[in-house]
Amino acid sequence: MLFQYLLKTVVRKGSLKVVSADGKTQVFGDGSGPNVTVKLHRKNLNWLLGLNPDLKLGEAYVDGSLTVEEGDIYGFLHLLLSNYMETGDDSFFHWREHIFPLLKNAAQFNPIPRARKNAAHHYDMPDKIYSLFLDKDRQYSCAYFTDLNNGLDQAQLDKKRHIASKLMIDKPNLKILDIGSGWGGLGLYLAQETHSIVKGVTLSSNQYRISSERALSAGLNKRCSFELKDYRQEPGVYDRIVSVGMFEHVGKKNYDEFFENLYRLLADDGVCVIHSIGRFGPPQPINSFIRKYIFPGADLPTLPEILSAVSRAGLFATDLEVLRLHYAETLKRWIERLRDHREAIVTEFGENIFRMWEYYFVSCEVAFRLGCLMVFQIQLAKQHEAVPLTRDYMVDWERAHMEPTLRDIAATMASRSQS
């Protein structure tokens, strides 16, 4: 059968036992462990999983036609991807190289109405589900772990501080545009911590409503405002621009348009920071399951694609950081919180919804730990002189804006390293 042929090609190490719908069992790998057993509950799954594993593995797990009998879904996907990354045998998937160029332009067609519809598909889901796995500030993007023992709330605060340090906010009342402002946490942090004037734009009506309510409740609505608007419709000019977790939705076909708009919106001496998921290696289509059920229209850029578009727009890349495993750690904590609230999610939304989010998070964590996914932060400017020669200003800003206890610890460590 097709799926078994695929597994025989890929799985060389570990032990994977597959029980088909007719009760037949096959074992793949060298038996060294870890041991994982999956059961297929429909006869046609053998062909469906073999033809399109990216999509059908997720669908089968969500609808219960594939169950993990020994181990768990993380162990199953980890076993598959670790073997695939080690063997590098992609011969079974060569057909995708011919189909992807034919489909990508249609998939990445991104006019404003479609962009708004794609955003609503995910971000306008029932609000309660996000509160069950996100931190208290609802940061739905990669956290920043200065210490792996840190909890999610601390790591997300550190992420906001880390991004703010790169914006070089060196005086009050700077005008900041937050593109894809989410539930408002970063904009509110910048307004409060730096006394800047922040405007956030989002395509999600839920996020717009909640972020506006948060600004009013915090007494920051005169300094921090939000609009339900596409960034391409924004007419102003800003001293600083920041965008976190939005660039993944732009699409390769639209990179030039995105950076041309950044150039238009950014002051001549301005600074911009983009935080996005990216991909090591050559461009490839996003996982089919995630594109269909989680983020329609999404795309993961490679650094060469981005840097080329940045250059064509007349911008300079003044700093670049690859965060690597930080998103794997973020996803690990989201999965823990999701599973802690399994009963509440299943009761209110159903078993399939819980399994969809679980598969989405687990597959992403495995891909960040073993595969070709990463997160990058790129700082942009119109002028070389817009930022200092060294990165010391970032470290100094972060230390100055830590909580007092952490600031004291950092100062002590710095003095010890100099002595």
C-alpha positions in Angstrom: 0.0 0.0 0.0 1.1 3.5 -0.7 1.4 4.8 2.9 3.5 1.8 3.9 5.8 2.3 0.9 6.3 5.9 2.1 7.0 4.8 5.6 9.5 2.1 4.5 11.3 4.8 2.5 11.5 7.3 5.3 11.6 5.5 8.7 15.0 3.9 9.2 15.5 4.5 12.9 13.2 4.0 15.9 10.2 1.7 15.9 6.9 2.6 14.2 4.1 0.0 14.3 1.1 0.6 12.0 -2.1 -1.4 12.4 -4.3 -1.2 9.4 -8.1 -1.2 9.4 -8.2 -4.9 8.6 -6.0 -5.7 11.6 -2.7 -6.3 9.8 0.4 -5.0 11.5 3.6 -3.7 9.9 6.7 -2.4 11.8 9.1 0.1 10.4 12.5 1.2 11.6 15.4 -0.6 13.3 13.6 -1.3 16.6 15.8 0.9 18.6 13.0 3.1 20.0 11.2 5.2 20.7 8.3 2.9 20.2 5.2 4.4 18.5 2.0 2.5 17.4 -0.7 4.1 15.3 -3.9 2.5 14.1 -5.8 3.3 10.9 -9.5 3.0 11.2 -10.5 3.3 7.5 -9.3 1.2 4.7 -8.8 4.0 2.2 -6.4 5.8 4.6 -3.5 3.8 3.2 -3.9 5.6 -0.1 -5.0 9.0 1.1 -2.0 9.2 3.5 0.4 8.1 0.9 -0.9 10.6 -1.7 -0.9 13.6 0.5 0.5 13.0 4.0 0.9 16.8 4.7 -2.8 17.2 4.6 -4.3 13.8 5.4 -2.2 13.0 8.5 -3.7 16.0 10.2 -7.2 15.4 8.9 -7.1 11.7 10.0 -5.9 12.6 13.5 -8.6 15.3 13.9 -11.5 13.1 12.8 -10.2 10.1 14.8 -9.6 7.8 11.8 -5.9 7.7 12.9 -5.2 7.1 16.5 -1.9 6.8 18.4 -2.1 3.7 20.5 1.4 3.7 21.9 3.2 7.0 22.6 1.4 10.2 21.5 1.0 12.5 18.5 4.2 14.4 19.3 6.2 11.1 19.4 4.7 10.0 16.1 5.5 13.2 14.3 8.9 13.5 15.9 9.8 10.0 14.7 8.7 10.8 11.2 10.4 14.1 10.9 13.6 13.1 12.6 14.0 10.2 10.1 13.1 12.4 7.2 15.7 15.0 8.2 18.4 12.4 8.6 17.8 10.5 5.4 16.9 13.6 3.3 15.1 11.2 0.9 12.5 13.4 -0.9 12.2 11.2 -4.0 8.6 10.3 -3.1 7.6 14.0 -3.2 9.3 15.2 -6.4 5.9 15.8 -7.9 5.3 18.7 -5.5 8.2 20.6 -7.2 6.1 20.8 -10.4 2.8 21.5 -8.8 3.9 24.3 -6.4 4.9 26.9 -9.0 1.6 26.4 -10.8 -0.5 26.9 -7.6 1.5 29.5 -5.7 0.3 32.6 -7.6 -3.3 31.7 -7.1 -2.8 30.9 -3.4 -1.0 34.2 -2.8 -3.4 36.5 -4.5 -4.0 38.9 -1.7 -6.3 41.9 -2.3 -7.6 43.7 0.7 -11.0 41.9 0.8 -9.3 38.5 0.7 -6.7 39.5 3.3 -9.5 40.5 5.6 -11.4 37.2 5.0 -8.2 35.2 5.7 -7.6 37.0 9.0 -11.2 36.5 10.1 -10.9 32.8 9.4 -8.5 32.4 12.3 -8.5 35.5 14.5 -12.3 35.9 14.7 -12.8 32.4 16.1 -14.6 32.3 19.5 -12.5 34.4 21.8 -12.5 32.0 24.7 -10.3 29.4 23.1 -7.3 31.8 22.9 -7.6 32.7 26.6 -7.1 29.0 27.4 -3.6 28.6 26.0 -2.1 32.1 25.5 -0.4 34.2 28.1 -2.3 36.9 30.0 -1.4 39.5 27.4 -2.5 37.3 24.5 0.8 37.4 22.6 0.1 35.0 19.8 3.6 34.8 18.4 7.1 33.5 19.4 8.1 34.4 22.9 11.7 35.2 23.9 13.3 32.9 26.5 16.2 34.6 28.3 16.0 31.5 30.6 14.3 28.2 29.7 12.9 28.1 33.2 10.9 31.3 32.6 7.1 30.9 32.3 5.1 32.0 29.3 4.0 35.4 30.7 7.6 36.4 31.5 8.9 35.2 28.1 6.3 37.1 26.2 7.1 40.3 28.2 10.7 39.7 27.4 9.8 39.4 23.7 8.0 42.8 23.7 11.0 44.3 25.5 13.5 42.7 23.0 11.5 44.1 20.0 11.2 47.6 21.6 15.0 47.7 22.1 15.5 47.3 18.4 13.0 50.1 17.6 15.5 52.6 19.2 12.8 54.6 20.9 15.2 57.3 22.3 12.7 60.1 23.0 9.0 60.5 23.9 6.1 61.1 21.6 7.5 59.2 18.6 4.8 58.1 16.2 4.7 54.3 16.0 2.7 52.1 13.6 2.0 48.5 14.6 1.0 46.5 11.5 -1.1 43.5 12.5 -1.5 44.7 16.1 -3.3 41.5 17.4 -5.0 42.0 20.8 -3.0 45.2 21.4 -0.4 44.0 23.8 2.7 45.2 22.1 1.1 48.6 21.2 0.0 49.1 24.8 3.4 48.1 26.1 5.1 50.6 23.8 2.7 53.4 24.7 3.2 52.9 28.4 6.8 52.0 28.5 8.2 54.6 26.0 5.5 57.4 26.1 5.1 57.0 22.3 2.0 57.6 20.3 1.0 54.2 18.9 -1.5 53.3 16.2 -2.3 49.6 15.6 -4.0 48.3 12.5 -5.6 44.9 12.3 -8.0 43.0 9.9 -9.7 41.1 12.7 -12.9 42.7 14.1 -12.5 40.7 17.4 -8.9 41.9 17.9 -9.9 45.4 17.0 -12.7 45.4 19.6 -10.6 43.9 22.4 -7.5 46.0 21.8 -9.6 49.2 21.8 -11.3 48.2 25.0 -7.9 47.4 26.6 -6.5 50.8 25.7 -9.5 52.5 27.2 -9.4 50.4 30.4 -5.7 51.1 30.8 -6.2 54.8 30.4 -3.9 54.8 27.3 -6.5 55.5 24.6 -5.1 59.0 24.0 -1.6 57.5 23.3 -2.6 54.1 21.8 -5.4 53.6 19.3 -6.4 50.9 17.0 -8.2 50.7 13.6 -9.8 48.0 11.6 -7.8 48.7 8.5 -5.4 47.1 6.0 -1.9 48.6 6.3 -2.0 49.5 2.6 -4.8 52.0 3.4 -2.8 53.9 6.0 -1.9 57.4 4.8 0.4 58.6 7.6 4.2 58.7 8.1 5.7 57.2 11.2 9.0 57.4 13.1 8.9 53.8 13.9 7.0 50.8 12.4 6.7 47.3 14.0 5.0 44.2 12.7 4.9 40.9 14.6 3.5 37.7 13.1 1.9 39.5 10.2 4.4 39.1 7.4 3.6 35.3 7.1 0.3 36.3 5.6 1.7 38.6 2.9 2.6 36.0 0.3 5.7 35.9 -1.9 3.9 37.5 -4.8 3.3 40.6 -2.7 6.7 41.1 -1.0 7.5 44.1 -3.2 4.2 45.7 -2.4 4.7 45.2 1.3 8.1 46.8 1.5 7.2 49.6 -0.9 4.4 50.5 1.5 6.9 50.4 4.4 9.1 52.8 2.6 6.2 55.1 2.0 5.0 54.9 5.7 8.5 55.3 7.3 10.0 58.6 8.1 13.4 59.4 6.4 15.2 58.8 9.7 12.8 56.1 10.9 13.4 52.5 12.0 11.2 49.4 11.4 11.3 46.0 12.9 9.7 42.9 11.3 9.2 39.7 13.4 8.1 36.7 11.4 8.3 33.0 11.0 10.7 32.0 8.2 12.2 29.0 6.5 15.7 27.8 6.2 16.7 26.5 2.8 14.8 27.0 -0.5 11.2 28.3 -0.8 8.6 25.6 -0.3 4.8 25.6 0.1 3.4 25.9 3.6 2.0 22.7 5.2 -1.2 21.8 3.5 -3.1 21.1 6.7 -2.2 24.5 8.2 -3.1 26.3 4.9 -6.5 24.7 4.7 -7.6 24.7 8.4 -5.5 27.3 10.2 -4.1 30.1 8.1 -5.5 30.2 4.5 -3.2 32.3 2.3 -0.2 31.9 4.6 3.3 31.7 3.3 6.7 31.3 5.0 9.5 33.4 3.6 13.2 32.7 3.2 15.8 35.3 4.1 17.1 35.7 0.5 13.5 36.4 -0.7 13.1 39.0 2.0 16.4 40.7 1.6 16.0 41.0 -2.2 12.6 42.6 -1.7 14.0 45.0 0.9 16.7 46.1 -1.4 14.3 46.6 -4.3 12.2 48.9 -2.1 15.2 51.1 -1.3 15.4 50.0 2.4 18.5 48.9 4.2 18.6 45.8 6.5 20.4 47.3 9.5 20.1 44.3 11.9 19.0 40.6 11.6 18.5 38.0 14.3 17.4 34.4 14.0 15.7 33.1 17.1 15.8 29.4 16.2 14.3 27.4 19.1 12.4 30.1 20.9 9.2 29.2 19.0 9.6 25.5 19.8 9.6 26.5 23.5 6.6 28.8 23.0 4.6 26.0 21.3 5.6 23.5 24.0 4.0 25.8 26.6 0.9 26.4 24.5 0.4 22.6 24.1 0.7 22.2 27.9 -1.9 24.8 28.5 -4.2 23.5 25.7 -4.1 20.0 27.2 -4.7 21.4 30.7 -7.9 22.8 29.4 -8.9 19.8 27.2 -12.1 19.1 29.1 -13.3 22.7 28.8 -12.4 22.9 25.1 -14.1 19.5 24.2 -17.2 20.5 26.2 -17.7 23.8 24.5 -16.2 23.3 21.0 -16.0 19.5 20.5 -13.3 16.8 20.3 -12.4 17.7 16.7 -11.6 21.3 17.6 -9.3 20.2 20.4 -7.5 17.7 18.1 -7.1 20.4 15.4 -5.4 22.8 17.7 -3.3 20.0 19.3 -2.1 18.7 15.9 -1.4 22.2 14.6 0.7 23.1 17.7 2.5 19.7 17.9 3.4 19.6 14.2 4.8 23.1 14.4 6.8 22.4 17.5 8.4 19.4 15.8 9.1 21.4 12.7 10.8 24.2 14.7 12.9 21.6 16.7 13.9 19.4 13.9 13.0 20.9 10.6 13.5 24.0 8.5 11.4 26.6 10.4 12.7 29.5 12.4 11.8 33.0 13.5 13.7 36.1 12.5 13.6 39.7 13.5 14.9 42.1 10.8 15.5 45.8 11.5 15.1 48.2 8.5 15.8 51.8 7.8 16.0 54.2 4.9 19.4 55.6 6.0 22.6 53.8 7.2 22.9 56.4 9.9 19.5 55.8 11.4 20.9 53.3 14.0 24.2 53.2 15.9 27.2 51.4 14.7 27.0 48.6 17.4 24.2 46.7 19.0 25.0 47.9 22.5 22.0 50.3 22.6 19.7 47.3 22.4 21.2 45.6 25.5 21.3 48.9 27.4 17.6 49.6 26.6 16.5 46.1 27.7 18.4 46.4 31.0 17.0 49.8 31.6 13.5 48.6 31.1 13.6 45.4 33.1 11.8 45.0 36.4 14.1 46.2 39.3 15.1 42.7 40.5 16.0 41.5 37.0 17.8 44.7 36.3 19.9 44.3 39.5 20.8 40.7 38.5 21.8 41.8 35.0 24.0 44.6 36.3 25.7 42.2 38.7 26.4 39.7 35.9 27.7 42.4 33.6 30.1 43.7 36.3 31.4 40.2 36.9 32.1 39.6 33.2 34.1 42.8 33.0 36.2 42.0 36.1 
